[in-house]
Amino acid sequence: KMESGDENTEQGKSRYVWTSFEEESLLNVLDGIIAGGQRRDTGSFKSGTLLKIENALNLLCPNSNLKASPHIESKLKELKKDYSIIYDMMNMSGFAWNDIKKCIEVDSNEVWDTYLQHNKKAKGWRNKKYPLFDRVATIFGSDRATGNGVEVPADMMEE
């Protein structure tokens, strides 16, 4: 077996499967990029950042041949989607993040079933371990802070 990830075919298109080392390397590179100010206030990365990530990853994982597009782009999209699903649940009544088990816990089956009726993407996330959450929150957290669910003081006063 090769060291780098395999290509999986899903719905007729080839999808790269990242190794845990490649994923960890990506997160480390992203931490450095954010610390270096390569992210806009909106949470998106400045132009040219994907190529910097590609170059850094190919130094850390020389046999992987990871490209900015499609590999890194789609992995970032996947991480952001996972983070968004968990973040949205954490901010709902009846849901809580278990920092020891690294998963979302729900008060009751009723709360869960009701939530799933309107949030199909959350299916499978109840009690699912997601040890990357803290790392991904550092990377994508500011994206969510500018989006839905943010209350300005006037809104909070209405409650």
DSSP file with accessible surface (Angstrom, degrees, kcal/mol):
  #  RESIDUE AA STRUCTURE BP1 BP2  ACC     N-H-->O    O-->H-N    N-H-->O    O-->H-N    TCO  KAPPA ALPHA  PHI   PSI    X-CA   Y-CA   Z-CA
    1    1 A K              0   0  203      0, 0.0     2,-0.0     0, 0.0     0, 0.0   0.000 360.0 360.0 360.0 137.6    0.0    0.0    0.0
    2    2 A M        -     0   0  125      1,-0.1     4,-0.0     2,-0.1     0, 0.0  -0.311 360.0-125.9 -72.0 158.1    1.2    3.5   -0.9
    3    3 A E  S    S+     0   0  168      2,-0.1    -1,-0.1    16,-0.0     3,-0.1   0.858  88.6  68.4 -73.1 -37.3    1.8    6.0    1.9
    4    4 A S  S    S-     0   0   12     59,-0.2    -2,-0.1     1,-0.2    14,-0.1  -0.315  99.8 -74.5 -83.0 170.9   -0.4    8.7    0.4
    5    5 A G        -     0   0    7      1,-0.1     2,-0.2    14,-0.1    13,-0.2  -0.062  45.4-121.5 -63.9 159.3   -4.1    8.6    0.1
    6    6 A D        -     0   0   72     11,-0.3    11,-3.0    -3,-0.1     2,-0.5  -0.591  20.8-111.4 -95.7 163.3   -6.0    6.4   -2.4
    7    7 A E  E     -A   16   0A 101      9,-0.2     2,-0.4    -2,-0.2     9,-0.2  -0.847  32.8-165.1 -93.6 126.1   -8.5    7.5   -5.0
    8    8 A N  E     -A   15   0A  84      7,-3.6     7,-3.7    -2,-0.5     2,-0.5  -0.908  14.3-135.3-107.3 141.6  -12.0    6.4   -4.2
    9    9 A T  E     +A   14   0A 119     -2,-0.4     2,-0.4     5,-0.2     5,-0.2  -0.858  28.6 171.7-100.2 128.6  -14.7    6.4   -6.9
   10   10 A E  E >   -A   13   0A  91      3,-2.4     3,-1.7    -2,-0.5    -2,-0.0  -0.983  68.8 -12.6-137.6 120.8  -18.0    7.8   -5.7
   11   11 A Q  T 3  S-     0   0  172     -2,-0.4    -1,-0.1     1,-0.3     3,-0.1   0.897 127.5 -55.2  54.4  41.9  -20.9    8.5   -8.0
   12   12 A G  T 3  S+     0   0   81      1,-0.2     2,-0.4     0, 0.0    -1,-0.3   0.370 117.9  98.7  81.7  -8.8  -18.7    8.1  -11.1
   13   13 A K  E <  S-A   10   0A 143     -3,-1.7    -3,-2.4     2,-0.0     2,-0.3  -0.900  76.3-111.3-117.2 150.4  -16.0   10.7  -10.1
   14   14 A S  E     -A    9   0A  75     -2,-0.4     2,-0.4    -5,-0.2    -5,-0.2  -0.554  32.2-169.2 -78.5 132.5  -12.7   10.1   -8.5
   15   15 A R  E     -A    8   0A  96     -7,-3.7    -7,-3.6    -2,-0.3     2,-0.2  -0.984  18.5-129.8-127.7 127.0  -12.3   11.3   -4.9
   16   16 A Y  E     -A    7   0A  21     -2,-0.4     2,-0.6    -9,-0.2    -9,-0.2  -0.524  14.5-147.5 -76.0 134.2   -9.0   11.5   -3.1
   17   17 A V        -     0   0   52    -11,-3.0   -11,-0.3    -2,-0.2     2,-0.2  -0.922  16.9-139.6-105.3 116.1   -8.9   10.0    0.4
   18   18 A W        -     0   0   28     -2,-0.6     2,-0.1   -13,-0.2   -12,-0.1  -0.503   9.6-130.2 -75.5 140.2   -6.6   11.8    2.7
   19   19 A T     >  -     0   0   34     -2,-0.2     4,-2.5     1,-0.1     5,-0.2  -0.449  27.9-110.5 -78.3 162.4   -4.3   10.0    5.1
   20   20 A S  H  > S+     0   0  102      1,-0.2     4,-2.7     2,-0.2     5,-0.2   0.877 120.5  54.1 -64.3 -32.0   -4.3   11.1    8.7
   21   21 A F  H  > S+     0   0  118      2,-0.2     4,-2.6     1,-0.2    -1,-0.2   0.927 109.2  46.9 -66.7 -43.0   -0.8   12.4    8.2
   22   22 A E  H  > S+     0   0    3      2,-0.2     4,-2.5     1,-0.2    -2,-0.2   0.916 113.5  48.8 -64.1 -41.9   -1.8   14.5    5.2
   23   23 A E  H  X S+     0   0   44     -4,-2.5     4,-2.3     2,-0.2    -2,-0.2   0.929 112.5  47.2 -63.9 -45.8   -4.9   15.8    7.1
   24   24 A E  H  X S+     0   0   80     -4,-2.7     4,-2.4     1,-0.2    -2,-0.2   0.905 111.8  51.5 -62.2 -41.0   -2.8   16.7   10.1
   25   25 A S  H  X S+     0   0    5     -4,-2.6     4,-2.6     2,-0.2    -2,-0.2   0.914 108.6  51.4 -62.1 -42.8   -0.2   18.4    7.8
   26   26 A L  H  X S+     0   0    0     -4,-2.5     4,-2.8     1,-0.2    -2,-0.2   0.936 110.2  48.6 -59.7 -46.6   -3.0   20.5    6.2
   27   27 A L  H  X S+     0   0    0     -4,-2.3     4,-2.5     1,-0.2    -1,-0.2   0.901 111.6  49.7 -63.2 -39.0   -4.2   21.6    9.6
   28   28 A N  H  X S+     0   0   81     -4,-2.4     4,-2.0     2,-0.2    -1,-0.2   0.912 111.7  48.2 -65.1 -42.4   -0.7   22.6   10.7
   29   29 A V  H  X S+     0   0   18     -4,-2.6     4,-2.5     2,-0.2    -2,-0.2   0.928 111.7  50.4 -63.1 -43.3   -0.2   24.5    7.4
   30   30 A L  H  X S+     0   0    0     -4,-2.8     4,-2.7     1,-0.2     5,-0.2   0.907 107.0  54.0 -62.7 -41.1   -3.5   26.3    7.9
   31   31 A D  H  X S+     0   0   51     -4,-2.5     4,-2.5     1,-0.2    -1,-0.2   0.925 111.2  46.5 -56.8 -44.6   -2.6   27.2   11.5
   32   32 A G  H  X S+     0   0   44     -4,-2.0     4,-1.9     2,-0.2    -2,-0.2   0.891 111.2  50.8 -65.6 -39.6    0.5   28.8   10.1
   33   33 A I  H  <>S+     0   0   19     -4,-2.5     5,-2.4     2,-0.2     6,-0.2   0.919 112.3  46.3 -65.8 -41.9   -1.2   30.6    7.4
   34   34 A I  H ><5S+     0   0   32     -4,-2.7     3,-1.8     1,-0.2     5,-0.3   0.936 111.9  50.8 -66.8 -43.1   -3.8   32.1    9.7
   35   35 A A  H 3<5S+     0   0   92     -4,-2.5    -1,-0.2     1,-0.3    -2,-0.2   0.844 107.7  55.8 -62.1 -30.3   -1.1   33.1   12.2
   36   36 A G  T 3<5S-     0   0   55     -4,-1.9    -1,-0.3    -5,-0.2    -2,-0.2   0.348 119.8-110.3 -85.1   4.6    0.7   34.8    9.3
   37   37 A G  T < 5S+     0   0   34     -3,-1.8    -3,-0.2     1,-0.1    -2,-0.1   0.756  73.0 138.2  77.1  27.0   -2.4   36.9    8.5
   38   38 A Q      < +     0   0   44     -5,-2.4     8,-2.4    -6,-0.1     2,-0.4   0.227  50.7  84.6 -89.4  15.4   -3.3   35.2    5.2
   39   39 A R  B    S-B   45   0B  55     -5,-0.3     6,-0.2     6,-0.2     5,-0.1  -0.952  74.9-129.7-119.2 139.4   -7.0   35.2    6.0
   40   40 A R    >   -     0   0  114      4,-3.4     3,-2.0    -2,-0.4    -2,-0.1  -0.332  32.7-103.3 -75.3 166.5   -9.4   38.1    5.4
   41   41 A D  T 3  S+     0   0  160      1,-0.3    -1,-0.1     2,-0.1    -2,-0.0   0.787 122.2  62.2 -60.1 -27.2  -11.7   39.4    8.2
   42   42 A T  T 3  S-     0   0   86      2,-0.1    -1,-0.3     1,-0.1   104,-0.1   0.596 119.6-109.8 -75.0 -11.8  -14.6   37.6    6.5
   43   43 A G  S <  S+     0   0    3     -3,-2.0   100,-0.2     1,-0.4    -2,-0.1   0.198  80.6 120.3 103.0 -17.4  -12.8   34.3    7.1
   44   44 A S        -     0   0   51     -5,-0.1    -4,-3.4     1,-0.1    -1,-0.4  -0.444  67.3-106.8 -79.4 158.7  -11.9   33.6    3.5
   45   45 A F  B     -B   39   0B  37     -6,-0.2    -6,-0.2    -2,-0.1     3,-0.1  -0.560  33.3-106.6 -85.4 149.2   -8.2   33.2    2.5
   46   46 A K    >   -     0   0   89     -8,-2.4     3,-1.9    -2,-0.2     4,-0.3  -0.315  51.7 -79.4 -68.9 155.9   -6.4   35.9    0.5
   47   47 A S  T 3  S+     0   0  106      1,-0.3    -1,-0.1     2,-0.1     0, 0.0  -0.244 118.5  27.2 -60.3 143.2   -5.6   35.2   -3.2
   48   48 A G  T 3> S+     0   0   44     -3,-0.1     4,-1.6     3,-0.0    -1,-0.3   0.273  87.9 110.3  89.1  -9.2   -2.7   32.9   -3.7
   49   49 A T  H <> S+     0   0    1     -3,-1.9     4,-2.6     1,-0.2     5,-0.2   0.892  71.0  57.3 -68.3 -38.4   -3.1   31.2   -0.4
   50   50 A L  H  > S+     0   0   47     -4,-0.3     4,-2.7     1,-0.2    -1,-0.2   0.896 107.2  49.3 -59.9 -38.6   -4.3   27.8   -1.9
   51   51 A L  H  > S+     0   0   99      2,-0.2     4,-2.7     1,-0.2    -1,-0.2   0.881 109.2  52.1 -68.2 -35.7   -1.0   27.7   -3.9
   52   52 A K  H  X S+     0   0  104     -4,-1.6     4,-2.4     2,-0.2    -2,-0.2   0.906 111.0  48.0 -62.9 -42.0    1.0   28.4   -0.7
   53   53 A I  H  X S+     0   0    0     -4,-2.6     4,-2.9     2,-0.2     5,-0.2   0.935 111.3  50.7 -62.5 -45.9   -0.9   25.5    1.0
   54   54 A E  H  X S+     0   0   30     -4,-2.7     4,-2.3     1,-0.2    -2,-0.2   0.938 112.1  46.5 -57.7 -48.4   -0.2   23.2   -2.0
   55   55 A N  H  X S+     0   0   96     -4,-2.7     4,-1.2     1,-0.2    -1,-0.2   0.920 113.8  47.8 -62.1 -44.2    3.5   24.0   -1.9
   56   56 A A  H  X S+     0   0   31     -4,-2.4     4,-2.1     1,-0.2     3,-0.3   0.916 112.5  49.0 -63.7 -42.9    3.8   23.6    1.8
   57   57 A L  H  X S+     0   0    0     -4,-2.9     4,-3.2     1,-0.2    -1,-0.2   0.873 107.2  54.7 -66.1 -36.6    1.9   20.3    1.7
   58   58 A N  H  < S+     0   0   37     -4,-2.3    -1,-0.2    -5,-0.2    -2,-0.2   0.774 108.8  49.1 -72.5 -21.3    4.0   18.9   -1.1
   59   59 A L  H  < S+     0   0  147     -4,-1.2    -2,-0.2    -3,-0.3    -1,-0.2   0.890 118.1  39.6 -75.3 -42.0    7.1   19.6    1.0
   60   60 A L  H  < S+     0   0   86     -4,-2.1    -2,-0.2     1,-0.3    -3,-0.2   0.825 131.4  27.3 -75.6 -34.2    5.6   17.9    4.1
   61   61 A C  S >X S+     0   0    9     -4,-3.2     3,-1.9    -5,-0.2     4,-0.5  -0.641  72.8 173.1-127.7  71.4    4.0   15.0    2.1
   62   62 A P  T 34 S+     0   0   91      0, 0.0     3,-0.3     0, 0.0    -1,-0.1   0.739  75.8  48.7 -61.5 -24.1    6.3   14.7   -1.0
   63   63 A N  T 34 S+     0   0  119      1,-0.2   -59,-0.2     2,-0.1    -5,-0.1   0.478  93.4  77.0 -92.7  -1.5    4.6   11.6   -2.4
   64   64 A S  T <4 S-     0   0    8     -3,-1.9    -1,-0.2    -7,-0.2    -6,-0.1   0.807  74.9-154.8 -81.4 -29.8    1.0   12.8   -2.1
   65   65 A N     <  -     0   0  100     -4,-0.5     2,-0.3    -3,-0.3    -7,-0.1   0.880  24.3-178.3  56.0  40.4    1.0   15.1   -5.2
   66   66 A L        -     0   0    0     -5,-0.3     2,-0.3   -12,-0.1    -1,-0.2  -0.534   9.5-155.3 -74.0 134.3   -1.8   17.1   -3.6
   67   67 A K      > -     0   0   81     -2,-0.3     5,-2.4     1,-0.1     6,-0.3  -0.833  25.5-123.3-111.5 149.7   -3.1   20.0   -5.8
   68   68 A A  I   >S+     0   0   10     -2,-0.3     5,-2.5     1,-0.2     6,-0.2   0.928  97.8  63.0 -53.2 -47.7   -4.8   23.2   -4.7
   69   69 A S  I   5S-     0   0   75      3,-0.2    -1,-0.2     1,-0.1     0, 0.0  -0.997 117.9  -2.1-125.4 123.7   -7.6   22.2   -7.0
   70   70 A P  I  >5S+     0   0   76      0, 0.0     4,-2.5     0, 0.0     5,-0.3  -0.993 132.6  43.9 -98.7 -17.8   -9.3   19.8   -6.6
   71   71 A H  I  >5S+     0   0   27      2,-0.2     4,-2.2     1,-0.2    -3,-0.2   0.928 119.8  32.6 -59.4 -59.5   -7.7   18.2   -3.5
   72   72 A I  I  ><S+     0   0    0     -5,-2.4     4,-2.8     1,-0.2     5,-0.2   0.929 119.3  53.2 -69.0 -41.9   -7.1   21.0   -1.1
   73   73 A E  H  ><S+     0   0   94     -5,-2.5     4,-2.0    -6,-0.3    -1,-0.2   0.926 113.2  42.8 -56.7 -48.5  -10.1   23.0   -2.2
   74   74 A S  H  X S+     0   0   62     -4,-2.5     4,-2.4     2,-0.2    -1,-0.2   0.873 112.7  52.9 -71.5 -32.7  -12.5   20.1   -1.7
   75   75 A K  H  X S+     0   0   10     -4,-2.2     4,-2.8    -5,-0.3     5,-0.2   0.929 109.8  48.4 -67.4 -41.8  -10.9   19.1    1.6
   76   76 A L  H  X S+     0   0   17     -4,-2.8     4,-2.5     2,-0.2    -2,-0.2   0.915 111.3  50.7 -62.2 -41.6  -11.3   22.6    2.9
   77   77 A K  H  X S+     0   0  157     -4,-2.0     4,-2.4    -5,-0.2    -2,-0.2   0.918 111.5  48.2 -62.2 -42.1  -15.0   22.6    1.8
   78   78 A E  H  X S+     0   0   57     -4,-2.4     4,-2.6     2,-0.2    -2,-0.2   0.932 112.7  47.3 -64.9 -46.5  -15.5   19.2    3.5
   79   79 A L  H  X S+     0   0    1     -4,-2.8     4,-2.5     1,-0.2    -2,-0.2   0.908 113.2  49.1 -61.7 -41.2  -13.9   20.4    6.8
   80   80 A K  H  X S+     0   0   84     -4,-2.5     4,-2.6    -5,-0.2    -1,-0.2   0.902 110.7  50.3 -66.4 -40.1  -15.9   23.7    6.7
   81   81 A K  H  X S+     0   0  110     -4,-2.4     4,-2.4     2,-0.2    -2,-0.2   0.940 111.6  47.8 -63.5 -46.4  -19.2   21.7    6.1
   82   82 A D  H  X S+     0   0   20     -4,-2.6     4,-2.2     1,-0.2     5,-0.2   0.930 112.9  48.9 -59.9 -45.8  -18.5   19.4    9.0
   83   83 A Y  H  X S+     0   0   11     -4,-2.5     4,-3.3     1,-0.2     5,-0.2   0.924 110.4  51.1 -60.0 -45.0  -17.7   22.3   11.3
   84   84 A S  H  X S+     0   0   21     -4,-2.6     4,-2.6     2,-0.2     5,-0.2   0.896 108.6  51.2 -61.2 -41.8  -20.8   24.2   10.2
   85   85 A I  H  X S+     0   0   16     -4,-2.4     4,-1.9     2,-0.2    -1,-0.2   0.947 115.6  41.3 -61.3 -47.7  -23.1   21.2   10.9
   86   86 A I  H  X S+     0   0    0     -4,-2.2     4,-2.8     2,-0.2    -2,-0.2   0.935 114.2  52.1 -66.9 -45.1  -21.6   20.7   14.4
   87   87 A Y  H  X S+     0   0   55     -4,-3.3     4,-1.2     1,-0.2    -2,-0.2   0.919 109.2  50.0 -57.9 -45.5  -21.6   24.5   15.2
   88   88 A D  H  < S+     0   0   60     -4,-2.6     3,-0.3    -5,-0.2    -1,-0.2   0.908 112.6  46.8 -62.3 -41.2  -25.2   24.8   14.2
   89   89 A M  H >< S+     0   0    0     -4,-1.9     3,-2.1     1,-0.2    -2,-0.2   0.916 106.7  57.7 -66.6 -41.9  -26.2   21.9   16.4
   90   90 A M  H 3< S+     0   0   61     -4,-2.8    -1,-0.2     1,-0.3    -2,-0.2   0.775 104.9  53.0 -58.8 -26.8  -24.2   23.3   19.4
   91   91 A N  T 3< S+     0   0  105     -4,-1.2     2,-0.3    -3,-0.3    -1,-0.3   0.218  92.8  93.3 -97.4  15.3  -26.1   26.5   19.2
   92   92 A M  S X  S-     0   0   91     -3,-2.1     3,-1.7     1,-0.0     2,-0.1  -0.830  85.9-102.5-105.8 148.0  -29.5   24.8   19.4
   93   93 A S  T 3  S+     0   0  115     -2,-0.3     3,-0.1     1,-0.2    -2,-0.1  -0.431 109.0  27.6 -64.0 135.1  -31.5   24.1   22.6
   94   94 A G  T 3  S+     0   0   11      1,-0.3    13,-2.6    -2,-0.1     2,-0.3   0.391 103.2  98.5  93.3  -4.3  -31.2   20.5   23.6
   95   95 A F  E <   +C  106   0C  17     -3,-1.7     2,-0.3    11,-0.2    -1,-0.3  -0.904  45.0 174.4-117.1 147.9  -27.8   20.0   22.0
   96   96 A A  E     -C  105   0C  49      9,-2.4     9,-3.3    -2,-0.3     2,-0.5  -0.995  30.7-122.6-150.5 147.6  -24.3   20.1   23.6
   97   97 A W  E     -C  104   0C  43     -2,-0.3     2,-0.8     7,-0.2     7,-0.2  -0.795  21.2-147.5 -87.7 126.5  -20.7   19.5   22.6
   98   98 A N  E  >> -C  103   0C  31      5,-3.4     4,-1.6    -2,-0.5     5,-1.3  -0.866  10.4-168.4 -95.2 107.1  -19.1   16.9   24.8
   99   99 A D  T  45S+     0   0   90     -2,-0.8    -1,-0.1     2,-0.2     5,-0.0   0.696  84.0  50.5 -73.6 -18.4  -15.4   18.0   24.9
  100  100 A I  T  45S+     0   0  159      1,-0.1    -1,-0.2     3,-0.1    -2,-0.1   0.928 121.4  31.1 -82.7 -48.4  -14.2   14.7   26.5
  101  101 A K  T  45S-     0   0  110      2,-0.1    -2,-0.2    28,-0.0    29,-0.2   0.593 102.7-134.2 -82.8 -12.5  -15.9   12.4   23.9
  102  102 A K  T  <5 +     0   0   47     -4,-1.6    28,-3.2     1,-0.2     2,-0.3   0.944  65.7 104.4  57.0  53.1  -15.5   15.1   21.2
  103  103 A C  E   <S-C   98   0C   3     -5,-1.3    -5,-3.4    26,-0.2     2,-0.4  -0.972  75.6 -96.3-153.3 166.0  -19.1   14.7   19.9
  104  104 A I  E     -Cd  97 126C   2     21,-0.7    23,-2.7    24,-0.4     2,-0.4  -0.733  36.5-163.1 -85.2 133.3  -22.5   16.3   19.8
  105  105 A E  E     -C   96   0C  59     -9,-3.3    -9,-2.4    -2,-0.4     2,-0.4  -0.910   2.9-151.7-118.0 148.6  -24.9   15.0   22.4
  106  106 A V  E     -C   95   0C  17     -2,-0.4   -11,-0.2   -11,-0.2   -12,-0.1  -0.946  17.5-133.2-123.8 141.7  -28.7   15.5   22.4
  107  107 A D  S    S-     0   0  128    -13,-2.6     2,-0.3    -2,-0.4    -1,-0.1   0.851  83.0  -7.7 -59.2 -40.6  -31.1   15.6   25.3
  108  108 A S     >  -     0   0   40    -14,-0.2     4,-2.1     1,-0.1    -1,-0.1  -0.983  62.8-109.3-155.2 162.8  -33.7   13.2   23.8
  109  109 A N  H  > S+     0   0  105     -2,-0.3     4,-3.2     1,-0.2     5,-0.2   0.858 117.9  57.8 -62.4 -35.5  -34.7   11.3   20.7
  110  110 A E  H  > S+     0   0  151      2,-0.2     4,-2.4     1,-0.2     5,-0.2   0.931 106.6  46.3 -62.4 -46.4  -37.6   13.7   20.2
  111  111 A V  H  > S+     0   0   43      2,-0.2     4,-2.3     1,-0.2    -1,-0.2   0.932 115.5  47.8 -60.7 -44.2  -35.2   16.7   20.0
  112  112 A W  H  X S+     0   0   22     -4,-2.1     4,-2.6     2,-0.2    -2,-0.2   0.938 111.9  47.8 -63.2 -49.2  -33.0   14.8   17.6
  113  113 A D  H  X S+     0   0   87     -4,-3.2     4,-1.4     1,-0.2    -1,-0.2   0.899 112.3  49.6 -61.8 -41.0  -35.8   13.6   15.4
  114  114 A T  H  X S+     0   0   71     -4,-2.4     4,-0.7    -5,-0.2    -1,-0.2   0.921 111.7  48.8 -62.9 -44.6  -37.3   17.1   15.2
  115  115 A Y  H >X S+     0   0   17     -4,-2.3     4,-1.1     1,-0.2     3,-1.1   0.922 108.2  54.0 -62.0 -43.7  -34.0   18.7   14.3
  116  116 A L  H 3< S+     0   0   33     -4,-2.6    -1,-0.2     1,-0.3    -2,-0.2   0.805  95.7  67.6 -64.0 -28.5  -33.3   16.1   11.6
  117  117 A Q  H 3< S+     0   0  120     -4,-1.4    -1,-0.3     1,-0.2     3,-0.2   0.847 116.5  25.8 -59.2 -32.4  -36.6   16.9    9.9
  118  118 A H  H << S+     0   0  145     -3,-1.1    -1,-0.2    -4,-0.7    -2,-0.2   0.471 126.4  48.0-108.4  -7.3  -35.3   20.3    9.0
  119  119 A N    ><  +     0   0   57     -4,-1.1     3,-1.9    -5,-0.1     4,-0.3  -0.569  56.7 166.3-136.9  70.4  -31.5   19.5    9.0
  120  120 A K  G >  S+     0   0  152      1,-0.3     3,-1.6    -3,-0.2    -1,-0.1   0.800  73.2  66.8 -58.6 -30.9  -31.0   16.4    6.9
  121  121 A K  G 3  S+     0   0  158      1,-0.3    -1,-0.3     3,-0.0   -36,-0.1   0.731  90.2  65.6 -65.6 -19.0  -27.2   17.0    6.7
  122  122 A A  G X  S+     0   0    2     -3,-1.9     3,-2.6    -7,-0.1     4,-0.3   0.652  71.7 121.9 -78.5 -12.2  -26.9   16.4   10.5
  123  123 A K  T <  S+     0   0  163     -3,-1.6    -3,-0.0    -4,-0.3     0, 0.0  -0.216  77.6  20.4 -53.7 131.5  -27.9   12.8   10.1
  124  124 A G  T 3  S+     0   0   55      1,-0.0    -1,-0.3     2,-0.0    -2,-0.1   0.320  98.3  98.1  92.3  -8.0  -25.2   10.6   11.5
  125  125 A W    X   +     0   0   16     -3,-2.6     3,-1.4     2,-0.1   -21,-0.7   0.614  47.4 109.9 -90.8 -11.7  -23.6   13.3   13.7
  126  126 A R  B 3  S-d  104   0C  64     -4,-0.3   -21,-0.2     1,-0.3     3,-0.1  -0.513 103.7 -11.6 -67.1 123.2  -25.3   12.4   17.0
  127  127 A N  T 3  S+     0   0   94    -23,-2.7     2,-0.5    -2,-0.3    -1,-0.3   0.589  97.8 146.7  61.6  12.7  -22.6   11.0   19.2
  128  128 A K    <   -     0   0   98     -3,-1.4   -24,-0.4   -24,-0.2    -1,-0.2  -0.685  52.6-119.8 -80.6 124.1  -20.2   10.8   16.2
  129  129 A K        +     0   0  143     -2,-0.5   -26,-0.2   -26,-0.1   -27,-0.1  -0.404  35.2 173.7 -64.1 133.7  -16.6   11.4   17.3
  130  130 A Y    >   +     0   0   17    -28,-3.2     3,-1.9   -29,-0.2    -1,-0.1  -0.623   4.6 172.6-140.6  77.7  -15.0   14.5   15.7
  131  131 A P  T 3  S+     0   0   91      0, 0.0     3,-0.4     0, 0.0     4,-0.3   0.687  73.8  66.5 -64.4 -14.8  -11.7   15.0   17.3
  132  132 A L  T 3> S+     0   0   28      1,-0.2     4,-2.9     2,-0.1     5,-0.3   0.529  70.5 101.7 -81.3  -4.5  -10.8   17.7   14.8
  133  133 A F  H <> S+     0   0   12     -3,-1.9     4,-2.8     1,-0.2     5,-0.2   0.884  80.0  46.2 -53.3 -49.3  -13.4   20.1   16.0
  134  134 A D  H  > S+     0   0   72     -3,-0.4     4,-1.5     1,-0.2    -1,-0.2   0.913 116.1  46.4 -61.3 -40.2  -11.2   22.4   18.1
  135  135 A R  H  > S+     0   0   56     -4,-0.3     4,-1.3    -3,-0.3    -2,-0.2   0.930 115.2  45.5 -65.9 -45.9   -8.6   22.7   15.2
  136  136 A V  H  X S+     0   0    0     -4,-2.9     4,-3.2     1,-0.2     5,-0.4   0.862 107.2  59.0 -68.9 -33.0  -11.3   23.3   12.6
  137  137 A A  H  X S+     0   0   25     -4,-2.8     4,-2.0    -5,-0.3    -1,-0.2   0.886 103.8  52.1 -63.2 -36.5  -13.0   25.9   14.8
  138  138 A T  H  < S+     0   0   85     -4,-1.5     4,-0.3    -5,-0.2    -1,-0.2   0.886 115.8  41.3 -64.6 -37.0   -9.8   27.9   14.9
  139  139 A I  H  < S+     0   0    0     -4,-1.3    -2,-0.2     1,-0.1    -1,-0.2   0.916 131.9  20.0 -79.1 -45.0   -9.6   27.8   11.1
  140  140 A F  H >X S+     0   0    9     -4,-3.2     4,-1.1     1,-0.1     3,-1.1   0.456  92.8 101.0-108.3  -1.7  -13.3   28.4   10.2
  141  141 A G  H 3X S+     0   0   18     -4,-2.0     4,-1.5    -5,-0.4     3,-0.4   0.865  79.8  54.4 -55.7 -39.8  -14.7   29.9   13.3
  142  142 A S  H 3> S+     0   0   33     -4,-0.3     4,-0.8     1,-0.2    -1,-0.3   0.796 100.1  62.9 -70.2 -23.3  -14.7   33.5   12.1
  143  143 A D  H X4 S+     0   0   21     -3,-1.1     3,-0.6     1,-0.2    -1,-0.2   0.924 107.3  42.7 -61.0 -44.8  -16.7   32.4    9.0
  144  144 A R  H >< S+     0   0   44     -4,-1.1     3,-1.6    -3,-0.4    -2,-0.2   0.820 102.9  66.6 -74.6 -29.5  -19.6   31.4   11.2
  145  145 A A  H 3< S+     0   0   55     -4,-1.5    -1,-0.2     1,-0.3    -2,-0.2   0.752 104.0  46.0 -65.9 -21.2  -19.3   34.5   13.5
  146  146 A T  T << S+     0   0   99     -4,-0.8    -1,-0.3    -3,-0.6    -2,-0.2   0.449 110.6  65.4 -97.6  -1.1  -20.4   36.7   10.6
  147  147 A G  S X  S-     0   0   35     -3,-1.6     3,-1.0     1,-0.3    -3,-0.1   0.116  96.2 -25.2-102.3-147.1  -23.3   34.5    9.5
  148  148 A N  T 3  S+     0   0  140      1,-0.2    -1,-0.3     3,-0.0     3,-0.1  -0.193 114.5  35.2 -63.4 153.1  -26.6   33.3   10.8
  149  149 A G  T 3  S+     0   0   78      1,-0.3     2,-0.5    -3,-0.1    -1,-0.2   0.395  77.6 129.7  87.9  -4.6  -27.3   33.1   14.5
  150  150 A V    <   -     0   0   75     -3,-1.0     2,-0.5    -6,-0.1    -1,-0.3  -0.731  43.6-156.3 -86.0 126.1  -25.3   36.2   15.5
  151  151 A E        -     0   0   86     -2,-0.5    -3,-0.0    -3,-0.1    -1,-0.0  -0.868   5.6-147.1-104.7 135.1  -27.4   38.6   17.6
  152  152 A V    >>  -     0   0   79     -2,-0.5     4,-1.8     1,-0.1     3,-1.0  -0.645  38.4-100.3 -88.9 158.1  -26.8   42.2   17.9
  153  153 A P  H 3> S+     0   0   91      0, 0.0     4,-1.7     0, 0.0    -1,-0.1   0.847 122.4  57.4 -50.4 -37.6  -27.6   43.8   21.3
  154  154 A A  H 3> S+     0   0   65      1,-0.2     4,-0.8     2,-0.2     3,-0.1   0.911 107.3  48.6 -61.4 -40.9  -31.0   45.2   20.0
  155  155 A D  H X4 S+     0   0   70     -3,-1.0     3,-0.7     1,-0.2     4,-0.5   0.890 108.7  53.3 -64.4 -39.7  -32.1   41.6   19.0
  156  156 A M  H >< S+     0   0   91     -4,-1.8     3,-0.9     1,-0.2    -1,-0.2   0.836 102.0  59.8 -67.1 -29.0  -31.0   40.2   22.4
  157  157 A M  H 3< S+     0   0  157     -4,-1.7    -1,-0.2    -5,-0.2    -2,-0.2   0.771  93.4  66.2 -71.0 -23.9  -33.1   42.9   24.2
  158  158 A E  T <<        0   0  158     -4,-0.8    -1,-0.2    -3,-0.7    -2,-0.2   0.724 360.0 360.0 -70.6 -22.4  -36.3   41.6   22.5
  159  159 A E    <         0   0  177     -3,-0.9    -3,-0.0    -4,-0.5     0, 0.0  -0.338 360.0 360.0 -69.4 360.0  -36.3   38.3   24.3
